[in-house]
């Protein structure tokens, strides 16, 4: 089914920030828009606010005056729901209260035509539950925009249990015609973004709770090594801790207390204290006028090493070899377990174990672990974690190596998985579970996380880049360290790794002489396969991973 014709009237119920944004998007796309709110004068004030915002864009050269005038002319504030009768699409953007939304849609059913589509912009309530309050739930769906709606590309098209497929198709095509990036998902707690994103906040909060590092350092590592636009504490301060904490609590309760969504006592305390972030002037950071933002912890400058011995495959950190040579450091490569030896100090990419546990289990000392980077060449910061008892001069050797590559170094306490690696592994596991449970396709999950919360890479594509065996090792190590179900790995990760190792039928059953078996591990990389086709088709989900594996994203 095609997108709604621009001649179709769109009604928006609720003239708050979100309703105002949705009205602007629809009007810019050419639709006549009716805007209503229960607060006297609120709808007209929203129209005037949109006009001012468009005027600012005209002044910046991003819109013409004619475009502004045409958009404003399509907007009309009305006094009550009865004025919405001409609408072919009604979008609700009111308070997050199930009973209130049900009453609204029940009333709307008696006002609009039988073929009008009813849509809710809810970010947390069940679309199925909302639809259960109307006579024809098949025409009700979720149309979840992200704030600010005129700027954010993502729209989640959410199907309730009774939603008609044609309605979903129309909303999908309409959102695309409006210049958005729509994704489809089922009505499950948190939909895609508000579910999959929970570990981004939760792992940062846990690191602070365990005194591994302070918020400013974690934020800096997330940005400058992980490539995230904002660190978790900056983002929570921006969202508002009341909102972020409420969503976490809702998802946790909706999944019957699943420990993966367990709320943080630290964030609860901020909410109780009224320190909600930017909107109250104080959260993890002081946002009052003139307040200085805390600086991340930076290691003191250290000497550049002359030589580095690389033992074995560095896996996701293999790019360091070229960077070391470019920095004028002599590099010798030998067989081994995937570590760097510098002046008697062993450096290794975190595998999820603490440096202390790894040093004891592998018989390595002194040992310093380093974190994952989205791109080791472009990263400007690197987090290090030494094993307990590691001498200060050994830590300085490790810091000097990364400083020689142009990185600022932050030394954190010995936290399992460090900062970026544990966060990405948990995001990937949650995304894999969402795909496995049919919440959304793998492709849509990655689109949602890049378009909805500006992640530098979709979590499934990122897991594929790291290599699924390494991601699984990190998750299993976290689970052993903490002894909590919170860190259980998605069954889909294990399944995809196992699928990559299934030998294909012997010759005579479709294999030619001299052709390696389909799905059999290639030499030197147990995660790679000679066949890029997944052995167990689901959606375009997870490849077997590792260098040489296919991308997770479609």
C-alpha positions in Angstrom: 0.0 0.0 0.0 1.3 3.5 -0.9 1.9 6.4 1.4 -0.9 8.7 2.3 -1.5 11.3 -0.3 -0.4 14.8 0.8 -4.0 15.9 0.4 -5.0 13.6 3.3 -5.6 15.6 6.5 -3.4 14.6 9.5 -4.6 15.4 13.0 -2.3 15.6 16.0 -3.7 15.3 19.5 -1.3 16.9 22.0 0.6 20.2 21.4 3.6 19.5 23.6 7.1 19.3 22.2 6.5 16.0 20.5 3.1 16.7 19.2 4.3 20.1 17.8 7.2 18.3 16.1 5.0 15.7 14.5 2.6 18.4 13.3 5.6 20.3 11.7 6.9 17.1 10.0 3.4 16.4 8.5 2.8 19.9 7.4 6.3 20.2 5.8 5.4 17.0 3.8 2.4 18.8 2.3 -0.5 17.6 4.5 -3.2 19.8 6.0 -2.7 19.4 9.7 -5.1 19.9 12.6 -3.6 20.4 16.0 -5.6 20.1 19.2 -4.8 20.1 22.9 -6.9 20.1 26.1 -5.0 23.1 27.4 -6.6 26.4 26.3 -4.4 28.2 23.8 -1.8 25.4 23.7 -2.5 24.4 20.1 -2.3 27.9 18.7 0.8 28.5 20.7 2.3 25.4 19.1 1.5 26.7 15.6 3.2 30.0 16.4 6.2 28.2 17.8 6.5 26.2 14.6 6.4 29.4 12.6 9.2 30.9 14.7 11.3 27.8 14.3 10.8 27.8 10.5 11.6 31.5 10.4 14.9 30.8 12.2 15.7 28.2 9.4 14.9 30.8 6.8 17.3 33.2 8.4 20.0 30.5 8.3 19.3 29.8 4.7 18.0 26.3 5.3 14.4 27.1 4.2 12.9 29.6 1.8 10.3 32.1 3.0 7.8 30.5 0.6 8.4 27.0 2.1 7.9 28.5 5.6 4.7 30.2 4.6 3.3 27.2 2.8 4.0 25.0 5.9 2.4 27.4 8.3 -0.6 27.8 6.1 -1.2 24.1 6.4 -1.3 24.2 10.2 -4.6 24.9 12.0 -5.2 24.9 15.7 -8.7 23.6 16.5 -10.7 23.6 19.7 -11.8 20.1 20.3 -11.7 16.5 19.1 -15.0 16.9 17.1 -13.0 19.2 14.7 -10.9 16.2 13.7 -13.6 14.5 11.6 -11.8 15.2 8.3 -8.6 13.5 9.3 -7.4 10.4 7.5 -4.6 9.9 10.1 -4.8 10.8 13.8 -1.5 10.8 15.8 -1.8 10.8 19.5 1.0 12.5 21.5 -0.5 12.9 25.0 0.4 11.8 28.5 1.8 8.3 28.9 -1.2 6.9 30.7 -2.9 3.8 29.3 -6.4 4.6 30.5 -6.2 8.2 29.1 -5.0 7.0 25.7 -7.8 4.3 25.6 -10.5 6.9 26.3 -9.1 9.2 23.7 -9.1 6.6 20.9 -12.5 5.3 21.9 -13.8 8.8 21.5 -12.0 9.4 18.2 -13.6 6.2 16.7 -16.9 8.0 16.8 -15.6 11.1 15.1 -13.3 10.1 12.2 -14.2 7.9 9.2 -14.1 4.2 9.4 -11.0 4.0 7.2 -9.0 6.6 9.1 -5.8 5.3 10.7 -5.3 5.8 14.4 -1.7 6.0 15.6 -0.1 6.4 19.0 3.3 8.0 19.6 3.7 6.1 22.9 7.3 5.3 23.7 6.6 2.8 26.5 3.1 1.6 26.6 1.8 -1.5 24.9 0.2 -0.8 21.5 -1.8 -4.0 21.9 -3.1 -2.8 25.3 -4.1 0.6 23.8 -5.8 -1.1 20.9 -7.8 -3.4 23.2 -9.8 -0.3 24.2 -11.2 0.4 20.8 -13.8 -1.4 18.6 -11.5 -1.8 15.6 -8.0 -2.4 16.9 -6.8 -3.4 13.5 -6.5 0.2 12.4 -4.5 1.3 15.4 -0.7 1.2 15.4 2.3 2.8 17.0 4.0 5.7 15.1 6.9 6.4 17.5 8.9 9.5 16.6 12.0 10.6 18.5 12.5 14.0 19.9 13.0 16.5 18.3 10.7 15.0 15.6 11.7 17.4 12.8 15.4 16.5 13.2 15.5 12.9 14.2 15.2 10.5 11.3 14.0 7.4 13.1 10.3 6.4 13.3 9.3 3.0 14.9 6.3 1.5 13.2 4.8 -0.6 16.0 2.3 -3.4 15.4 -0.1 -4.4 18.1 -1.5 -7.9 18.2 -4.5 -6.9 16.1 -3.0 -4.3 13.8 -3.8 -4.8 10.1 -0.7 -5.3 7.9 -2.0 -2.8 5.4 -2.1 -0.1 8.1 1.5 -0.8 9.0 2.5 -0.7 5.3 0.8 2.7 4.9 2.4 4.1 8.0 5.8 2.8 6.9 5.5 4.3 3.4 4.1 7.6 4.8 7.0 8.0 7.2 9.4 7.4 4.4 7.6 9.9 2.2 8.0 12.4 5.1 11.8 12.0 4.9 12.1 9.7 7.8 13.9 6.3 8.3 11.1 4.0 9.4 11.6 0.6 11.0 9.1 -2.1 11.9 8.8 -3.8 15.3 6.3 -5.6 17.4 4.7 -4.2 20.5 7.1 -5.4 23.1 8.4 -3.5 26.1 10.7 -0.7 24.9 10.1 -1.5 21.3 13.6 -1.5 19.7 15.5 1.6 20.9 14.3 1.8 24.5 15.0 -1.9 25.0 18.3 -2.4 23.2 19.8 0.9 24.6 19.5 -0.1 28.2 23.0 -1.5 28.5 24.5 1.8 27.3 23.4 3.4 30.5 23.5 0.4 32.8 27.1 -0.5 32.2 28.3 3.0 32.7 26.3 3.3 35.9 27.7 0.0 37.1 31.3 1.1 36.5 30.7 4.2 38.6 29.1 2.2 41.3 32.1 -0.1 41.4 34.5 3.0 41.4 36.2 1.8 38.3 36.2 5.3 36.9 34.3 8.6 37.3 31.6 9.8 34.9 33.7 12.3 33.0 36.3 9.6 32.3 33.8 7.0 31.2 32.1 9.6 28.9 35.4 10.6 27.4 36.3 7.0 26.6 32.9 6.3 25.2 33.2 9.3 22.8 36.9 9.3 21.9 37.4 5.5 21.7 33.9 4.1 21.2 32.9 6.8 18.7 29.6 7.5 20.5 28.3 11.1 20.1 27.8 11.4 23.8 28.8 9.3 26.8 26.2 7.6 28.9 26.3 10.2 31.7 26.1 13.2 29.4 23.2 11.6 27.6 21.3 10.7 30.8 21.8 14.3 32.0 20.4 15.5 28.6 17.4 13.1 28.6 16.6 13.8 32.2 17.1 11.2 35.0 13.5 11.1 35.8 12.6 10.1 32.2 15.6 7.7 31.8 15.1 6.0 35.2 11.3 5.7 34.6 11.9 3.9 31.2 14.4 1.6 32.8 12.0 0.7 35.6 9.2 0.2 33.1 11.2 -2.1 30.9 12.5 -4.0 33.9 9.0 -4.5 35.3 7.5 -5.4 31.9 10.1 -8.2 31.5 9.1 -9.5 34.9 12.3 -8.3 36.7 14.8 -9.6 34.1 18.2 -8.6 35.7 19.5 -7.4 32.4 17.2 -4.3 32.8 17.9 -3.8 36.5 17.7 -0.1 37.5 20.6 1.6 39.2 20.6 2.7 42.8 22.9 5.6 41.8 20.4 7.0 39.3 17.5 6.4 41.8 19.3 8.6 44.3 19.8 11.4 41.8 16.0 11.3 41.0 15.2 11.3 44.7 17.5 14.3 45.2 15.8 16.2 42.3 19.1 16.2 40.3 17.5 15.4 37.0 20.2 16.7 34.7 20.2 19.8 32.5 16.6 20.7 33.2 17.3 21.2 36.9 20.8 22.4 36.5 22.4 19.4 38.2 22.7 15.7 37.4 26.0 13.8 37.2 27.4 17.2 36.1 26.8 20.7 37.3 25.0 22.6 34.5 24.6 25.9 36.4 25.9 29.0 34.5 29.6 29.2 34.7 30.1 25.7 36.2 33.3 23.9 35.1 32.8 20.5 33.7 34.9 17.8 35.3 37.8 16.7 33.3 38.6 13.0 32.5 41.5 11.4 34.2 44.5 11.4 31.9 47.7 9.5 32.4 51.0 11.4 32.7 53.2 11.5 29.6 55.4 8.5 29.3 58.3 7.4 27.1 57.8 6.1 23.6 58.9 2.5 23.2 61.5 1.6 20.6 60.3 -1.9 19.8 57.1 -4.0 20.2 56.8 -7.8 19.9 53.4 -8.8 18.6 52.6 -12.4 19.5 49.7 -13.9 17.5 46.6 -12.4 16.0 45.4 -9.3 17.8 41.8 -9.8 16.4 39.8 -6.6 16.6 42.9 -4.7 17.6 45.0 -5.8 14.5 45.0 -2.3 13.2 47.5 -1.4 15.9 50.3 -3.1 14.1 50.2 -0.7 11.2 49.8 2.3 13.5 52.8 1.2 15.5 54.9 1.1 12.4 53.6 4.4 11.2 54.7 5.9 14.5 58.2 4.7 13.9 58.2 1.8 16.4 59.9 -1.4 15.3 57.4 -4.3 15.2 58.3 -8.0 15.3 55.6 -10.5 14.8 55.6 -14.1 16.0 53.1 -16.8 16.9 51.4 -16.5 20.2 48.1 -15.8 22.0 47.4 -12.3 20.6 49.3 -10.0 22.9 51.8 -7.2 22.7 55.2 -7.3 24.6 56.8 -3.9 25.4 59.8 -3.6 27.6 58.8 -6.7 29.6 55.1 -5.6 30.0 52.3 -7.6 28.4 49.4 -5.7 26.8 46.3 -7.4 25.6 42.8 -6.4 24.4 40.2 -7.2 27.0 38.5 -10.5 26.7 36.0 -9.7 29.5 38.1 -11.1 32.3 39.7 -8.7 34.8 43.3 -8.1 34.2 44.0 -9.6 37.7 42.1 -12.8 36.8 43.7 -13.1 33.4 47.2 -12.6 34.8 46.6 -15.3 37.4 45.0 -17.8 35.0 47.4 -17.3 32.1 50.5 -16.8 34.3 51.3 -13.3 32.9 52.9 -10.5 34.9 53.0 -7.5 34.6 49.8 -7.3 32.5 47.8 -4.3 31.3 44.6 -4.6 29.4 43.4 -2.1 26.8 39.9 -1.4 25.6 38.1 -1.8 22.3 38.0 1.1 19.9 35.6 1.7 17.0 38.5 2.6 14.9 42.0 2.4 16.4 43.4 4.8 13.8 40.8 7.6 14.6 40.4 7.0 18.3 41.9 9.8 20.3 41.7 8.1 23.7 42.4 4.7 25.1 41.4 3.1 28.4 43.9 0.9 30.2 43.3 -1.4 33.2 46.4 -3.0 35.0 46.2 -6.2 37.0 46.4 -5.7 40.8 49.9 -5.3 41.9 51.2 -4.1 38.6 54.1 -1.6 39.2 53.5 2.0 38.2 56.4 1.9 35.8 54.8 -1.0 33.9 51.6 1.0 33.6 53.7 3.9 32.3 55.1 1.6 29.6 51.6 0.7 28.4 50.5 4.4 28.5 53.6 5.4 26.6 52.8 3.0 23.8 49.3 4.4 23.2 50.5 8.0 23.7 53.1 7.4 20.9 50.1 6.6 18.7 48.6 10.0 19.5 46.1 8.8 22.1 45.2 10.3 25.4 45.3 7.5 28.0 42.9 7.0 30.8 43.9 4.4 33.4 40.8 2.9 35.1 40.5 0.4 37.9 40.5 -3.3 36.9 36.9 -3.6 35.7 36.0 -6.7 33.6 35.5 -5.7 30.0 36.7 -2.1 30.6 34.3 0.5 29.1 33.7 0.2 25.4 34.1 -3.5 25.1 31.6 -4.5 27.8 29.1 -1.9 26.6 29.2 -3.0 23.0 29.1 -6.7 23.9 26.0 -6.1 26.1 24.3 -4.0 23.4 25.0 -6.7 20.8 23.6 -9.4 23.0 20.4 -7.4 23.7 20.1 -6.7 20.0 20.6 -10.3 19.1 17.9 -11.4 21.6 15.5 -8.8 20.1 16.2 -10.3 16.6 15.8 -13.8 17.8 12.5 -13.0 19.5 11.1 -11.4 16.4 10.8 -7.9 17.9 12.4 -6.6 14.7 14.7 -7.7 11.9 18.4 -7.4 12.5 18.7 -4.8 9.7 15.9 -2.7 11.4 17.5 -3.0 14.8 20.8 -1.6 13.5 19.0 1.2 11.6 17.1 2.0 14.8 20.2 2.3 17.0 22.1 4.4 14.5 19.2 6.7 13.5 17.4 6.8 16.8 20.3 7.3 19.3 23.1 8.1 16.9 25.3 5.1 17.6 28.3 5.1 15.4 27.6 1.5 14.2 24.6 -0.8 14.7 25.3 -3.2 17.6 24.9 -6.3 15.4 27.2 -4.9 12.7 29.6 -4.0 15.5 29.5 -7.5 16.9 30.3 -8.9 13.5 33.2 -6.5 13.1 34.6 -7.6 16.5 33.9 -11.3 15.8 31.2 -13.2 17.5 33.5 -15.6 19.3 35.2 -12.6 21.0 31.9 -11.0 21.9 30.7 -14.3 23.4 33.9 -14.7 25.3 33.5 -11.2 26.8 29.9 -11.9 27.9 30.8 -15.3 29.4 33.7 -13.8 31.3 31.4 -11.1 32.7 28.9 -13.7 33.7 31.6 -15.7 35.5 33.0 -12.6 37.2 29.7 -11.4 38.5 27.8 -14.6 38.8 24.7 -12.8 37.6 22.1 -13.7 34.9 22.4 -10.1 33.8 25.4 -11.0 31.7 24.0 -14.1 30.0 24.8 -14.2 26.3 22.0 -14.3 23.8 21.3 -17.8 22.6 21.5 -16.5 19.0 25.2 -15.6 19.4 26.0 -19.2 20.4 23.8 -20.5 17.6 25.5 -18.5 14.9 29.0 -19.5 16.1 28.0 -23.1 16.2 26.4 -22.8 12.7 29.7 -21.6 11.3 31.4 -24.8 12.5 29.0 -27.3 11.0 30.8 -29.3 8.3 28.9 -29.5 5.0 27.9 -32.8 3.4 30.8 -34.9 2.0 31.6 -35.1 -1.7 28.9 -36.5 -3.7 26.2 -34.4 -2.0 26.8 -31.2 -3.8 30.5 -30.6 -3.0 33.1 -30.6 -5.8 36.6 -32.0 -5.4 38.9 -29.6 -3.8 36.2 -27.3 -2.5 36.3 -26.7 1.2 33.2 -27.8 3.1 30.6 -25.1 3.5 30.7 -23.4 6.8 33.9 -25.1 7.9 36.3 -22.8 9.7 39.1 -21.4 7.6 42.7 -21.7 8.9 43.7 -19.2 11.6 40.2 -17.9 12.3 37.7 -20.3 13.9 35.0 -17.8 13.4 35.4 -17.3 9.7 33.8 -19.5 7.1 34.4 -20.2 3.4 30.7 -19.5 2.7 29.2 -16.2 3.4 25.6 -17.6 3.5 24.3 -18.2 7.0 23.7 -21.9 7.6 20.5 -21.1 9.6 18.4 -18.5 7.9 16.6 -16.1 10.3 16.8 -12.6 8.9 20.0 -11.0 7.7 21.2 -11.4 11.2 24.5 -12.5 12.6 27.4 -13.9 10.6 29.9 -16.2 12.1 32.0 -13.2 12.7 35.7 -12.5 12.8 37.8 -11.0 10.0 36.5 -12.3 6.8 32.9 -12.8 8.1 30.1 -11.0 6.3 28.5 -7.9 7.7 25.5 -8.2 10.1 23.7 -5.3 8.5 21.7 -5.9 5.4 
